Amino acid sequence: MKIGDMDLKRSWPALAGIAAVVAVLATGFAWTSGLLGQRVTSTTFLEDIPHDFPAGYRRAHGKGVCFEGVFRSSGAAAKYSDARVFTQPETRAIGRFSIGNMSPYAADNSTSTVSMAMMLTADNGQQWRMKMNNEPYFVTRDAPGFLAMVKATAPDPATGKPDPQQLGAFLKAYPEARKYLEADAVKPWASSFAGATFYAIHAYYLVAGDGQRQAMRWSLRPHAPFAAWSADERARASHDALFDEVAQRLKKSPLYWDMMMQLAAPGDPVNDPSQPWPQTRSQIVAGTLEVQRVFDQTDGVCRDINFDPTLIPAGMALSNDPVLATRAGIYAHSYNARLHEIGYGNATDAVGKKAPQ
């Protein structure tokens, strides 16, 4: 069956994968007290959160590993922003690699989404926190659209597949989602964190000392070549294949990513994360991230950081992207829940301690 020019039969495996990912993220959006004027409250989806979810872990991207490294500025962004991270030579980086699965015990071949979170702390104490996935744009223009996608891609109990009418209605209301679905259907699965490109997806403003503002989006482009799993390799991959592989690489040498900043031109959709800008837009290399080592998150170095992408230093400003605004509440609720569980001694596994017998 086709919906417009989308072949539902061929796209179903991709939709099933998307449904798994969006189900994870939907629990996060559910924590917000209201979505941009919609009458969607935090109780709308709380019942979807497993009652036995492991204490102390993030409710999305639960499985992860910490990393340490350094960000070296190229000086190219200093023309547009006086943030210290762009003017000082080196900035300490603390971050986290993760996969796009809710469970902290998930197999690495359970999702095609790989992620990087990072916090840069400048010498003046100001921080830049960021969260990136290997997706170049968001599925919908706003958060309610994301929730509509969750509903539209949910399997019908009678068929085990999405209802074509619901999916068609969703695509009519959010036509921008079509390109995401079609791209995801053929998206290669990364066989290593090292070769993945990580995208911030949201637009931000660089703010110069004279107040001039330049909208930009950034991504982290790897020095290592991208390598994809074949279907057979993915099926045979070990439970912790991605995390074991990046640890082995780092025993030999550091890993590097260039921070690429794409500069918006007048008229580009700054506040819509579902719309990529033309590839012809000017780009600068703002600096290079060197990841030096990875280590278990149980010691709290990255575990206890709220990688809220709205936390930025002076010299930068947020856009009016509604999805970006929504994420602040999601991250705060997840962070507070984890700290509460850890503080009350309930998160024995998450902090690397066995529960008393």
The 8 nearest C-alpha neighbors of each residue, nearest first, counted from 0:
[[1, 7, 6, 8, 2, 163, 5, 9],
 [0, 2, 6, 5, 7, 3, 4, 8],
 [3, 1, 5, 4, 167, 6, 7, 0],
 [2, 4, 5, 1, 6, 167, 170, 0],
 [3, 5, 2, 1, 6, 7, 177, 0],
 [6, 4, 2, 1, 3, 7, 10, 181],
 [7, 5, 1, 9, 8, 0, 10, 4],
 [6, 8, 10, 1, 9, 0, 11, 5],
 [9, 7, 11, 10, 6, 0, 1, 12],
 [8, 10, 6, 7, 11, 12, 13, 184],
 [9, 11, 7, 13, 8, 12, 184, 6],
 [10, 12, 14, 13, 8, 9, 7, 15],
 [13, 11, 15, 14, 10, 16, 9, 184],
 [12, 14, 184, 16, 11, 10, 15, 17],
 [15, 13, 11, 17, 16, 12, 18, 10],
 [14, 16, 18, 12, 13, 17, 11, 19],
 [17, 15, 13, 19, 14, 18, 12, 20],
 [16, 18, 14, 20, 19, 15, 21, 13],
 [19, 17, 15, 21, 16, 20, 152, 22],
 [20, 18, 16, 22, 17, 21, 15, 23],
 [21, 19, 17, 23, 22, 18, 99, 24],
 [20, 22, 24, 18, 23, 19, 25, 17],
 [21, 23, 25, 19, 20, 24, 18, 149],
 [24, 22, 21, 20, 101, 25, 59, 26],
 [23, 25, 21, 27, 26, 22, 59, 28],
 [26, 24, 28, 22, 27, 23, 21, 29],
 [27, 25, 29, 24, 28, 23, 44, 48],
 [26, 28, 24, 25, 29, 329, 30, 58],
 [29, 27, 25, 30, 26, 31, 329, 24],
 [28, 30, 26, 41, 27, 44, 31, 25],
 [31, 29, 41, 28, 27, 329, 32, 332],
 [30, 32, 41, 33, 29, 328, 28, 329],
 [33, 31, 40, 41, 30, 34, 39, 29],
 [34, 32, 40, 39, 31, 35, 38, 37],
 [33, 35, 37, 36, 39, 143, 31, 142],
 [36, 34, 37, 33, 321, 325, 142, 143],
 [35, 37, 34, 38, 33, 39, 143, 32],
 [38, 36, 34, 39, 35, 33, 143, 40],
 [39, 37, 40, 33, 36, 34, 35, 32],
 [40, 38, 33, 37, 34, 43, 41, 32],
 [41, 39, 32, 33, 42, 43, 38, 31],
 [40, 42, 30, 32, 29, 31, 43, 45],
 [43, 41, 45, 40, 44, 29, 46, 30],
 [44, 42, 40, 41, 45, 39, 29, 46],
 [43, 45, 29, 46, 47, 42, 26, 41],
 [46, 44, 42, 47, 48, 43, 29, 41],
 [45, 47, 44, 48, 42, 49, 43, 50],
 [48, 46, 45, 44, 49, 26, 22, 50],
 [47, 49, 46, 45, 50, 26, 52, 44],
 [50, 48, 52, 51, 47, 46, 45, 53],
 [49, 51, 52, 48, 46, 47, 53, 45],
 [50, 52, 49, 53, 54, 48, 102, 47],
 [51, 53, 49, 50, 54, 48, 102, 58],
 [54, 52, 51, 56, 55, 346, 103, 349],
 [55, 53, 346, 56, 340, 345, 52, 337],
 [54, 56, 337, 346, 349, 340, 341, 53],
 [55, 57, 54, 61, 337, 349, 58, 53],
 [58, 56, 61, 59, 333, 60, 55, 337],
 [57, 59, 101, 61, 56, 333, 60, 27],
 [58, 60, 101, 61, 57, 23, 24, 100],
 [61, 59, 99, 100, 101, 98, 62, 97],
 [60, 62, 103, 57, 101, 59, 102, 56],
 [63, 61, 103, 60, 97, 98, 104, 102],
 [62, 64, 97, 96, 61, 95, 98, 65],
 [63, 65, 295, 296, 96, 95, 294, 293],
 [66, 64, 95, 294, 296, 293, 301, 94],
 [65, 67, 293, 94, 292, 95, 93, 294],
 [68, 66, 93, 292, 92, 291, 290, 94],
 [67, 69, 290, 291, 92, 289, 91, 93],
 [68, 70, 91, 92, 289, 90, 288, 71],
 [71, 69, 288, 90, 89, 287, 289, 92],
 [72, 70, 89, 287, 286, 88, 69, 288],
 [71, 73, 286, 85, 74, 88, 285, 89],
 [72, 74, 286, 75, 285, 71, 284, 287],
 [73, 75, 77, 72, 76, 85, 86, 285],
 [74, 76, 73, 285, 77, 78, 283, 284],
 [75, 77, 78, 285, 79, 74, 85, 80],
 [78, 76, 80, 79, 74, 85, 75, 81],
 [79, 77, 76, 80, 75, 207, 81, 74],
 [78, 80, 207, 77, 76, 205, 206, 213],
 [81, 79, 207, 206, 77, 205, 314, 82],
 [80, 82, 314, 207, 77, 208, 83, 86],
 [83, 81, 314, 84, 80, 85, 313, 312],
 [84, 82, 86, 85, 87, 121, 81, 123],
 [83, 85, 82, 121, 86, 87, 90, 72],
 [86, 84, 83, 72, 77, 82, 74, 76],
 [87, 85, 83, 84, 77, 74, 88, 82],
 [86, 88, 83, 89, 84, 85, 72, 90],
 [89, 87, 72, 71, 86, 90, 85, 73],
 [90, 88, 71, 70, 87, 72, 69, 91],
 [89, 91, 70, 69, 121, 120, 119, 92],
 [90, 92, 69, 119, 120, 68, 70, 89],
 [93, 91, 119, 69, 68, 118, 67, 70],
 [94, 92, 67, 118, 117, 66, 68, 301],
 [95, 93, 117, 66, 116, 65, 118, 301],
 [94, 96, 65, 116, 64, 66, 115, 63],
 [95, 97, 115, 63, 64, 114, 65, 116],
 [98, 96, 63, 114, 62, 60, 113, 95],
 [97, 99, 113, 60, 100, 112, 114, 62],
 [100, 98, 112, 60, 113, 110, 20, 97],
 [99, 101, 60, 102, 98, 59, 110, 20],
 [100, 102, 59, 61, 60, 23, 58, 103],
 [101, 103, 104, 105, 61, 100, 62, 60],
 [104, 102, 62, 61, 105, 101, 56, 60],
 [103, 105, 102, 62, 106, 61, 101, 238],
 [106, 104, 102, 103, 107, 100, 109, 62],
 [105, 107, 238, 109, 108, 239, 104, 237],
 [106, 108, 109, 239, 238, 240, 241, 105],
 [107, 109, 106, 110, 233, 236, 234, 111],
 [108, 110, 106, 107, 105, 111, 100, 99],
 [111, 109, 112, 108, 99, 100, 107, 98],
 [110, 112, 188, 113, 189, 109, 108, 99],
 [113, 111, 99, 110, 98, 133, 114, 132],
 [114, 112, 98, 133, 132, 97, 99, 111],
 [115, 113, 132, 97, 131, 96, 98, 133],
 [114, 116, 96, 131, 95, 130, 132, 97],
 [117, 115, 130, 95, 94, 129, 131, 306],
 [116, 118, 94, 129, 93, 128, 95, 130],
 [117, 119, 128, 93, 127, 92, 94, 129],
 [118, 120, 92, 127, 126, 91, 90, 121],
 [121, 119, 126, 125, 91, 124, 90, 118],
 [122, 120, 124, 123, 125, 84, 90, 83],
 [121, 123, 124, 120, 83, 90, 125, 87],
 [124, 122, 121, 125, 83, 120, 126, 84],
 [125, 123, 121, 122, 120, 126, 312, 83],
 [126, 124, 121, 312, 123, 120, 127, 122],
 [127, 125, 120, 119, 312, 311, 128, 121],
 [126, 128, 311, 119, 118, 312, 310, 129],
 [129, 127, 118, 306, 308, 310, 117, 307],
 [128, 130, 308, 117, 116, 306, 307, 118],
 [129, 131, 116, 308, 115, 306, 199, 117],
 [130, 132, 199, 198, 115, 197, 114, 116],
 [133, 131, 114, 197, 134, 198, 113, 115],
 [132, 134, 197, 196, 113, 198, 112, 114],
 [133, 135, 132, 136, 198, 197, 137, 200],
 [136, 134, 198, 200, 133, 137, 275, 199],
 [137, 135, 200, 273, 134, 272, 275, 138],
 [138, 136, 273, 272, 139, 200, 135, 134],
 [137, 139, 176, 273, 179, 136, 145, 140],
 [140, 138, 273, 141, 176, 144, 137, 145],
 [139, 141, 273, 271, 272, 144, 138, 142],
 [142, 140, 322, 144, 139, 143, 321, 145],
 [141, 143, 145, 144, 322, 146, 34, 321],
 [144, 142, 146, 145, 141, 147, 34, 37],
 [145, 143, 147, 142, 146, 141, 139, 148],
 [144, 146, 142, 148, 143, 147, 139, 149],
 [145, 147, 149, 143, 148, 144, 150, 25],
 [148, 146, 144, 150, 145, 149, 151, 143],
 [147, 149, 151, 145, 146, 150, 152, 144],
 [150, 148, 146, 147, 152, 151, 21, 153],
 [149, 151, 147, 153, 148, 152, 146, 165],
 [152, 150, 166, 148, 165, 149, 153, 147],
 [153, 151, 161, 149, 150, 18, 148, 154],
 [152, 154, 150, 161, 151, 149, 18, 155],
 [155, 153, 160, 161, 159, 156, 152, 162],
 [154, 156, 159, 160, 157, 161, 158, 162],
 [157, 155, 159, 158, 154, 160, 153, 161],
 [156, 158, 155, 159, 160, 154, 162, 161],
 [159, 157, 160, 155, 156, 154, 161, 162],
 [158, 160, 154, 155, 156, 157, 161, 153],
 [161, 159, 154, 158, 155, 162, 11, 153],
 [162, 160, 154, 152, 155, 153, 163, 151],
 [161, 163, 165, 164, 155, 166, 160, 154],
 [164, 162, 166, 165, 167, 161, 2, 7],
 [163, 165, 167, 166, 162, 168, 169, 2],
 [166, 164, 168, 151, 162, 167, 163, 169],
 [165, 167, 151, 169, 163, 164, 168, 162],
 [166, 168, 164, 170, 169, 165, 163, 2],
 [169, 167, 171, 165, 166, 170, 164, 172],
 [168, 170, 166, 172, 171, 167, 173, 165],
 [171, 169, 174, 173, 167, 172, 168, 166],
 [170, 172, 168, 169, 174, 173, 167, 166],
 [171, 173, 169, 170, 174, 168, 144, 167],
 [174, 172, 170, 175, 171, 176, 169, 139],
 [175, 173, 170, 176, 171, 177, 172, 169],
 [174, 176, 173, 177, 139, 178, 273, 138],
 [177, 175, 138, 179, 174, 139, 178, 173],
 [176, 178, 180, 179, 175, 174, 181, 170],
 [177, 179, 181, 180, 176, 182, 175, 138],
 [178, 180, 182, 176, 177, 181, 138, 183],
 [181, 179, 183, 177, 182, 178, 184, 176],
 [180, 182, 178, 184, 183, 179, 177, 185],
 [183, 181, 179, 184, 180, 185, 186, 178],
 [182, 184, 186, 180, 185, 181, 179, 13],
 [183, 185, 13, 181, 182, 186, 10, 180],
 [186, 184, 183, 182, 187, 181, 13, 10],
 [185, 187, 183, 184, 182, 188, 111, 181],
 [188, 186, 227, 189, 185, 228, 111, 229],
 [189, 187, 111, 227, 228, 190, 186, 229],
 [188, 190, 227, 191, 226, 228, 187, 195],
 [189, 191, 227, 228, 226, 188, 241, 192],
 [192, 190, 193, 189, 241, 194, 244, 245],
 [191, 193, 195, 194, 245, 241, 113, 189],
 [192, 194, 191, 195, 223, 245, 254, 221],
 [195, 193, 225, 223, 224, 221, 192, 191],
 [196, 194, 192, 193, 225, 197, 221, 189],
 [197, 195, 220, 219, 133, 221, 198, 194],
 [196, 198, 133, 132, 219, 131, 218, 195],
 [199, 197, 218, 131, 200, 135, 132, 133],
 [198, 200, 131, 201, 218, 217, 130, 216],
 [201, 199, 136, 198, 272, 135, 137, 216],
 [202, 200, 272, 199, 216, 203, 323, 320],
 [201, 203, 216, 215, 269, 318, 214, 200],
 [204, 202, 317, 318, 215, 214, 316, 216],
 [205, 203, 214, 316, 213, 315, 212, 215],
 [204, 206, 315, 80, 213, 212, 79, 314],
 [207, 205, 212, 80, 314, 315, 211, 210],
 [208, 206, 80, 79, 210, 211, 209, 81],
 [207, 209, 210, 81, 206, 80, 211, 314],
 [208, 210, 207, 211, 206, 212, 80, 81],
 [209, 211, 207, 208, 206, 212, 314, 80],
 [210, 212, 207, 209, 206, 213, 208, 79],
 [213, 211, 206, 205, 204, 210, 207, 214],
 [212, 214, 205, 204, 215, 206, 79, 211],
 [215, 213, 204, 263, 203, 262, 205, 202],
 [216, 214, 262, 261, 202, 263, 203, 204],
 [217, 215, 202, 261, 260, 201, 203, 200],
 [218, 216, 260, 259, 199, 261, 198, 258],
 [217, 219, 198, 259, 197, 258, 199, 220],
 [218, 220, 258, 197, 257, 256, 196, 259],
 [221, 219, 196, 256, 257, 218, 258, 222],
 [222, 220, 256, 223, 194, 255, 196, 257],
 [221, 223, 255, 256, 224, 220, 194, 257],
 [222, 224, 194, 221, 193, 225, 255, 254],
 [225, 223, 194, 226, 222, 221, 193, 195],
 [224, 226, 194, 195, 223, 227, 189, 193],
 [227, 225, 190, 189, 224, 194, 228, 191],
 [228, 226, 189, 190, 188, 187, 229, 225],
 [227, 229, 190, 233, 232, 188, 189, 230],
 [228, 230, 232, 231, 233, 227, 188, 187],
 [229, 231, 233, 232, 234, 228, 235, 188],
 [230, 232, 234, 229, 233, 235, 228, 236],
 [233, 231, 229, 235, 234, 228, 230, 236],
 [232, 234, 236, 230, 231, 235, 228, 108],
 [233, 235, 231, 232, 236, 230, 108, 229],
 [236, 234, 232, 233, 231, 237, 230, 108],
 [237, 235, 233, 234, 232, 240, 238, 108],
 [238, 236, 240, 239, 235, 107, 106, 108],
 [237, 239, 106, 107, 240, 236, 108, 105],
 [240, 238, 107, 242, 237, 241, 243, 106],
 [239, 241, 237, 243, 242, 238, 244, 236],
 [242, 240, 244, 243, 191, 239, 107, 245],
 [241, 243, 244, 245, 239, 240, 246, 64],
 [242, 244, 246, 240, 241, 245, 239, 247],
 [243, 245, 241, 247, 242, 246, 240, 248],
 [244, 246, 248, 242, 247, 243, 249, 241],
 [247, 245, 243, 249, 244, 248, 242, 293],
 [246, 248, 244, 250, 245, 249, 243, 251],
 [249, 247, 245, 250, 246, 251, 244, 252],
 [248, 250, 252, 251, 246, 253, 247, 292],
 [249, 251, 247, 248, 252, 246, 292, 253],
 [250, 252, 249, 248, 247, 253, 246, 254],
 [253, 251, 249, 250, 248, 254, 291, 292],
 [254, 252, 291, 249, 290, 289, 255, 251],
 [255, 253, 290, 289, 252, 193, 291, 249],
 [254, 256, 289, 288, 222, 221, 290, 253],
 [255, 257, 221, 220, 288, 219, 287, 222],
 [258, 256, 287, 220, 219, 286, 259, 288],
 [259, 257, 219, 286, 285, 284, 218, 287],
 [258, 260, 284, 218, 217, 283, 257, 219],
 [261, 259, 217, 283, 282, 216, 215, 262],
 [260, 262, 282, 216, 215, 281, 217, 280],
 [263, 261, 215, 281, 282, 214, 280, 260],
 [264, 262, 214, 215, 267, 261, 280, 265],
 [263, 265, 267, 266, 262, 280, 214, 281],
 [266, 264, 267, 263, 268, 214, 269, 213],
 [267, 265, 264, 268, 269, 263, 276, 214],
 [266, 268, 265, 264, 269, 263, 276, 277],
 [269, 267, 271, 270, 266, 274, 276, 272],
 [268, 270, 202, 267, 271, 318, 214, 320],
 [269, 271, 320, 319, 268, 318, 272, 202],
 [272, 270, 140, 273, 268, 269, 274, 320],
 [273, 271, 137, 201, 274, 200, 136, 140],
 [272, 274, 137, 136, 140, 139, 271, 138],
 [275, 273, 272, 271, 276, 136, 268, 175],
 [276, 274, 136, 273, 277, 272, 135, 268],
 [275, 277, 278, 274, 267, 280, 263, 268],
 [278, 276, 279, 280, 275, 267, 263, 274],
 [279, 277, 280, 276, 281, 275, 261, 282],
 [278, 280, 277, 281, 276, 282, 261, 262],
 [281, 279, 278, 277, 262, 261, 282, 263],
 [282, 280, 262, 261, 279, 283, 263, 278],
 [283, 281, 261, 260, 262, 280, 259, 284],
 [282, 284, 260, 259, 285, 75, 261, 281],
 [283, 285, 259, 286, 258, 260, 257, 75],
 [286, 284, 76, 75, 73, 258, 283, 72],
 [287, 285, 72, 73, 71, 258, 284, 257],
 [286, 288, 257, 71, 256, 70, 258, 289],
 [287, 289, 70, 256, 255, 69, 257, 290],
 [288, 290, 255, 69, 68, 254, 291, 70],
 [291, 289, 68, 254, 253, 67, 292, 255],
 [292, 290, 253, 68, 67, 289, 249, 254],
 [293, 291, 66, 67, 249, 290, 294, 68],
 [294, 292, 66, 65, 246, 67, 64, 295],
 [293, 295, 65, 64, 66, 296, 292, 246],
 [294, 296, 64, 297, 65, 298, 293, 63],
 [295, 297, 65, 302, 64, 298, 299, 301],
 [296, 298, 350, 351, 299, 295, 349, 302],
 [299, 297, 296, 300, 350, 295, 302, 351],
 [298, 300, 302, 303, 297, 301, 296, 350],
 [301, 299, 302, 298, 303, 296, 65, 304],
 [302, 300, 304, 299, 303, 65, 296, 94],
 [301, 303, 299, 296, 304, 300, 297, 298],
 [302, 304, 299, 301, 300, 305, 338, 334],
 [305, 303, 301, 302, 306, 300, 334, 299],
 [304, 306, 307, 334, 303, 330, 331, 128],
 [307, 305, 128, 129, 304, 308, 130, 116],
 [306, 308, 309, 305, 310, 330, 327, 128],
 [309, 307, 129, 310, 128, 130, 306, 327],
 [308, 310, 307, 311, 327, 317, 323, 324],
 [311, 309, 308, 128, 307, 127, 312, 126],
 [310, 312, 127, 309, 126, 128, 315, 313],
 [313, 311, 125, 127, 126, 315, 314, 82],
 [312, 314, 315, 82, 311, 125, 316, 81],
 [313, 315, 82, 206, 80, 81, 312, 205],
 [314, 316, 205, 206, 313, 204, 312, 311],
 [317, 315, 204, 203, 205, 318, 206, 314],
 [318, 316, 203, 204, 319, 309, 315, 202],
 [317, 319, 203, 320, 202, 270, 316, 204],
 [320, 318, 270, 321, 317, 324, 323, 269],
 [319, 321, 270, 323, 318, 322, 271, 324],
 [322, 320, 324, 323, 141, 319, 325, 142],
 [321, 323, 325, 142, 324, 141, 320, 326],
 [322, 324, 326, 320, 321, 325, 201, 309],
 [323, 325, 321, 322, 326, 327, 320, 309],
 [326, 324, 322, 323, 327, 328, 321, 329],
 [325, 327, 329, 323, 328, 324, 330, 322],
 [328, 326, 330, 329, 325, 324, 307, 331],
 [327, 329, 331, 326, 330, 31, 325, 332],
 [330, 328, 326, 27, 332, 327, 331, 30],
 [329, 331, 333, 327, 332, 328, 307, 334],
 [332, 330, 334, 328, 333, 329, 335, 327],
 [331, 333, 335, 329, 334, 330, 336, 328],
 [332, 334, 330, 336, 331, 335, 337, 57],
 [333, 335, 331, 337, 332, 336, 305, 330],
 [336, 334, 338, 332, 337, 333, 339, 331],
 [335, 337, 339, 333, 334, 338, 332, 340],
 [338, 336, 55, 340, 334, 339, 335, 56],
 [337, 339, 341, 335, 340, 336, 342, 334],
 [340, 338, 342, 336, 337, 341, 335, 343],
 [339, 341, 337, 345, 343, 338, 55, 342],
 [340, 342, 346, 338, 344, 343, 339, 55],
 [343, 341, 339, 344, 340, 338, 345, 346],
 [342, 344, 340, 341, 345, 339, 346, 338],
 [345, 343, 341, 342, 346, 340, 347, 339],
 [344, 346, 340, 343, 341, 347, 54, 55],
 [347, 345, 54, 55, 341, 349, 348, 344],
 [346, 348, 352, 350, 353, 349, 354, 345],
 [349, 347, 351, 350, 346, 352, 353, 354],
 [348, 350, 346, 55, 347, 351, 297, 56],
 [351, 349, 297, 348, 347, 352, 298, 346],
 [352, 350, 348, 297, 349, 347, 353, 298],
 [353, 351, 347, 348, 350, 354, 349, 346],
 [352, 354, 347, 348, 355, 351, 356, 350],
 [353, 355, 347, 356, 352, 348, 345, 346],
 [356, 354, 353, 352, 347, 344, 345, 348],
 [355, 354, 353, 352, 347, 345, 348, 344]]
